[in-house]
Amino acid sequence: MLKNFEEITKELTDNERDVLYPLIVSGLSRRKGKQNSISGSEICEALNKRLNAKKITPPRLRKIIQAIRINGDLYNICSNSKGYYLACSKQEIDDNILSLQQRIDQQQKIVDALRWQSNQTQF
């Protein structure tokens, strides 16, 4: 769980783990290659329409996909500005790793700046 984002980063609910998780694994397994990516909003819309019950939100979808990636239940899930897909080549994986690392690096710059600013400020 992330501080200040507890509601959207809490552990998976029973419904998310038992119902949504396998549906997402199944759906993403057919999305091979960048050209077959599907956006998070498209996934949410399809699931919400199909289940007609508990609504899945984009942050919770990201949490479920994070779990799928970490658990290794579906290999090589990549993402870009167009959505999620399974890598078809080492290059697609390498590009995705680079993109993730660049985002981490940018977040670290923000952390470093806030720490410096906090030390410069008298509250």
BELGICOR-V978896 format. One record per residue. N is the residue number from 1. SS is DSSP state (H for helix, E for strand, - for the rest). D_LAST is the distance of its C-alpha to the last C-alpha in Angstrom with 2 decimals. Layout:
N:SS:D_LAST  N:SS:D_LAST
This chain:
1:-:27.84  2:-:24.68  3:-:21.33  4:-:20.77  5:-:24.40  6:H:26.23  7:H:28.91  8:H:30.12  9:H:29.85  10:-:31.37  11:-:34.63  12:-:37.75  13:-:39.50  14:H:43.20  15:H:44.19  16:H:42.13  17:H:43.53  18:H:47.10  19:H:47.76  20:H:45.43  21:H:44.99  22:H:48.77  23:H:49.21  24:H:46.56  25:H:48.13  26:H:51.50  27:H:50.39  28:H:48.50  29:-:51.45  30:-:53.45  31:-:50.93  32:E:52.08  33:-:50.96  34:H:48.42  35:H:50.98  36:H:50.97  37:-:47.24  38:E:46.12  39:-:42.83  40:H:40.51  41:H:41.13  42:H:44.87  43:H:44.64  44:H:42.68  45:H:45.16  46:H:48.16  47:H:46.93  48:H:45.98  49:H:49.38  50:H:51.24  51:H:49.62  52:-:49.38  53:-:47.09  54:-:43.58  55:-:41.69  56:-:40.11  57:-:37.04  58:H:36.09  59:H:33.13  60:H:35.50  61:H:38.18  62:H:35.89  63:H:35.21  64:H:38.99  65:H:39.77  66:H:37.20  67:H:39.09  68:H:42.43  69:H:41.38  70:H:40.01  71:H:43.00  72:-:45.40  73:-:47.38  74:-:47.78  75:-:47.56  76:-:46.17  77:E:44.19  78:E:42.65  79:E:40.74  80:E:40.23  81:-:39.44  82:-:42.69  83:E:42.18  84:E:43.29  85:E:46.46  86:E:48.16  87:-:48.54  88:-:52.15  89:-:51.68  90:H:49.76  91:H:48.51  92:H:46.91  93:H:45.13  94:H:44.06  95:H:42.75  96:H:40.75  97:H:39.31  98:H:38.34  99:H:36.67  100:H:34.68  101:H:33.67  102:H:32.59  103:H:30.35  104:H:28.85  105:H:28.30  106:H:26.51  107:H:24.21  108:H:23.52  109:H:22.56  110:H:19.93  111:H:18.59  112:H:18.64  113:H:16.90  114:H:13.99  115:H:13.73  116:H:13.92  117:H:11.34  118:H:8.82  119:H:9.92  120:H:9.69  121:-:6.16  122:-:3.79  123:-:0.00
